């Protein structure tokens, strides 16, 4: 991972993304770019004329002030960290352009949406759209908590699907550096096909051929939600990173995520590396 991208916006949680990104830049000896999104929000067509003539100048001035504040914080953090970082600013369609630029990075670091925080409307689409549309691995940082380490103790949520396989492959740079890797398969009886009697054990054997030691665990959810079980196991294992496939697809302007993926987007407690 030599080219990292971190999403920068007006969120008060941006610094948490920087704090997660900094040790990764050092560990992988990587280049870092901060991608700042500056779309204020969609204006209904029937208000465009009024907005343009009466509100737009003030709105633009406010936005430039917020941009300058975000850039000052970005520059200050990376200068103090002793890391050179590039600044890239876009004011086009935020929902489309962040996934576009993510395709030119080995890993994109974004923030979980804080439901209590007021952001310009297009910003709420960014996490899901980057995961589903970029074709690249995405590291999502929770808005709550601090994370001294990321990737030393990894929980892989494995169900044998194509998105899961993609996520494991994308996470190999992390897996190679991890002190502990646990492979978690839930309700394995539903996943088994043919002679594939232990999906997690098969993945552990594959990783072993890469010189990686991993513990295979298979549990039954019973009445517990998949997302709750994954987060519970992450806590029990002391995991500082979850690796999993993202399920869903974009449809027109609507982003549709699978149930467990959406639940983890909303309730994550540790950073999650997702691939689709």
Secondary structure, DSSP 4 states (H G I P E B T S, - for coil): --EEEEEE-S-TTHHHHHHHHHHHHHHHT-EEEEEEE-------GGGHHHIIIIIHHHHHHHHHHHHHHHHHHHHHHHHHHT--EEEEEE-S-HHHHHHHHHTTSSEEEEE---TTS---GGGGGHHHHHHHHS-S-EEEEPSSS--S-SSSEEEEE--S-HHHHHHHHHTHHHHHH-SEEEEEEESGGGT--TT---HHHHHHHHHHTTT---EEEEE--TTS-HHHHHHHHHHHHT-SEEEEE--EEEETTEEEE-HHHHHHHHH--S-EEEE-
